[in-house]
Amino acid sequence: MTEFQDWREVAKLVYRNSKRHVTMYRSIVSFGEDTAEELLLKDLKAWQRYIQNHIRTIAEKNHIQRENLRWAAAMHKEKGHPHLHIVFWDNSIQKAKIRNPFTHPSVPDNIRRQMIKDTFSERIRAYGEEKNIAVAGLRSISDELVEDFEKHIRKTEKKHYKIWQEKEIFEDLCLDCLTMNYIADQVFQIKEALPGKGRIAYQYLTLGVKDQVDGLVEYLVSKIPGLQKRKTDYVESKMKMAYLYGGDSAFLLSKRRRFEKEAEKIIANRILGMVKTLYRLENEGRTVEYLYKCRQYYMEQMVTGIFVMLSSATDAQYGKHGETEKLQGSELSKEAKKELYLRNQDRGYEH
């Protein structure tokens, strides 16, 4: 086994494979935080040992012979959601050129069930005995028992979602579980209201769905003081540019309203970005139970993204304001300054 010292080494390998027309596949192995601790998956070495013991399952279910399997993996020790990213491919020249890139959803399902059997065999048997399942039936762990056991684990495992409190960006936030569940419910309702195909963007939404998104935007801003502050910061950064060029009170008020709409659109498109993520996870074969269990985690990621997007847009605007302020102090003519304003006024956050 080769231990890559830098992600660039893997990138070079991927590039060489693309030149050889090798079809590459990816997979993710993840556990709840409690389960990862139980399996002693606490560091990179432990994850390496685990995937070395189970990579053959991934190969076999994808009909790749052991001698032709090549793979690379990276561990992501994310708080509340430790997981392993894997890329793998068939290194035989003949097969590499003719492999179908499509993976049927049954393949990852079969991989997941087999890895659960291999990882938790004793626990599954004990669980089966607690449910008075015949001992003879436990000698060969069935898929039905695996699915029942998996549902049991999802319901009983503790949820470790401490990201909210630990991220500096959320120091001024205080959201209870009830609020988070409401946000998640609204996002899932928006997802169900969309057709599930075609481009998902705010400007293409039907009136009813747009009202749902706008309602959630308003709710987020009203419930999260830090988000309200960042929205205000964004608007003020845009207003500084408008003030440079003057205008009566009606003009400046119209600009303020426009910039508020821009900020709300940034939030709306991040919500729709999360909807796209949920669709992608469904297409990867994630179950409804899985999405429900991880909903708080995904909502926290969504709100984090909103903060980052608004903050980045605000910083960019202040940078632009500083440059323009310098030009204002130069010998530009009145017409040149007007042209500069017209050129810059619409350079907001693009969606």
Beta strands, then each sheet from edge to edge (+ up, - down):
strand 1: 24-30
strand 2: 69-76
strand 3: 83-90
sheet 1: 1+ 3- 2+
end
